[in-house]
Amino acid sequence: MKTVILAAAAAMMFSGIAVSEATAGAEAKCKACHTFEQGGKNKMGPNLFGIVGRPAGSLENYKYGTYLANADFVWDEARLKAWMSDSKGVAKEAGKKTKMPAQHVDGARADEVFAFLKGLK
């Protein structure tokens, strides 16, 4: 696991993105379902390039769960952190569903992941 984290951190550092080991670990975990580069394909989850400031559920060629398919908000820090903490709970509160499993990313780790996502532009 540490090798994967360090490899992700090295790749990100070579691309000009400063990253901590915790953020690299989060990126490595998220990479199973998401891509991060401009024009990157959608996987099980949508491409996250430019997610901060983007209208929710707005990527073409991606089939969102009912919560995001009909969303009327823009991804900002508060919404992304709530989503990272408990996506299933957020969707359930609205009486909708999401395909994303709850990740339970909170506190300092959520701050680092948000900083990483904010830098994807």
N, C-alpha and C positions, 0 to 999 in steps of 0.2 A: 504494500500500500504506500509506504513512504517513497519508494522508487517512482510510482505513478505520480504522486504529488510533486516530487522534485522535477520530474520530466516535464510536467505541465508548467511548473514555475519557470523552468529554463526556456521552454518554447515561448512563453508569454514575455519573458524578459528580452529575448532576441527580437520579438516583434515590437519592442518599445514600450510595453506595458509593465510598470512596476507592480509587483505582486508579493503578498506575504504567503507563507506556506499554507495558512488557513484558507485564503482566497483561492490559491491553486487547488487545494483539495476540494473546495466547493465547485470550482470550474470543472474539475475532473469528474466529479459526481454528476453534475448537471449535463455534461457532455454525452452521457448515455442517451439522453432524450432530446437535447437541443444543440444547435450550432450557434456560433457567435460571430462569424465573419459576414461582412456586407455581401448580400446576394446569396448567402448560404442557404442550403436546402432546409426544408422543414423535415423533422424526423418524427418521432412519436409526439414530441412537443414542437412548438413553432420556433423559428430562428429568433434569437434574442438580440441581434444587432439593432441598436437604436430603440430598444424597449422603453427607456426612460423618455417620457414625453409623447409616446405613441398612443393613439387611441386603442383601447383594449379590444381584442377580437377582430383586428383590422387587417391582418395579413391575408393576402389572396392565396388560394390553393392550400389552405389549411382548414380542416374541419374541427372547430372548437366545440367544447362541451356547452351545455345550455347557458351556463352562467356567463361565459365570455362571448358566446355567439351573439348575444343580445345586449352586451354591456354598453353603457353610455357614460364612460369615464376615460380619462387619460391615465396611463401608468405614471405615478409619481412615487416619491420615497415612501410615504405612509402606506399607500396601497400595495406597493411591491413588498414591503416588509411584512405587512399583514398576510399577504399571499404566501410568502416564503415560510412564515410561521405556521399557517394552518389553512392551506388552500381548500381542503374539503370542508372545513368549518365555515369559511367565508362564503363559499357557494351554497352550503346547506342553509345558512342564515337567510339567504335570499330565496330559498325554496328552489334552488337550481342544482345542477350537477357540473362537475369538472372532471376531466380525464387525468389531471395531475394529482399524484399522491401527495399527501401532506409531508412536508420536509422537516418541519420543526426547527427552522433556522432562526435563531433569536439573538438579541444582545449584540456583542462586539462582532460576532461572526456575520450577523445580518448587516451590520454597518459595512463590513469589508466586502461582502457580496454585492451590496448595493453600489458601493464605490466602483467595483469592477464593472457592473452592468452600466452604470452612468458613463463610464469611459468608453463604451462601445458605440462610437459614432464617427 
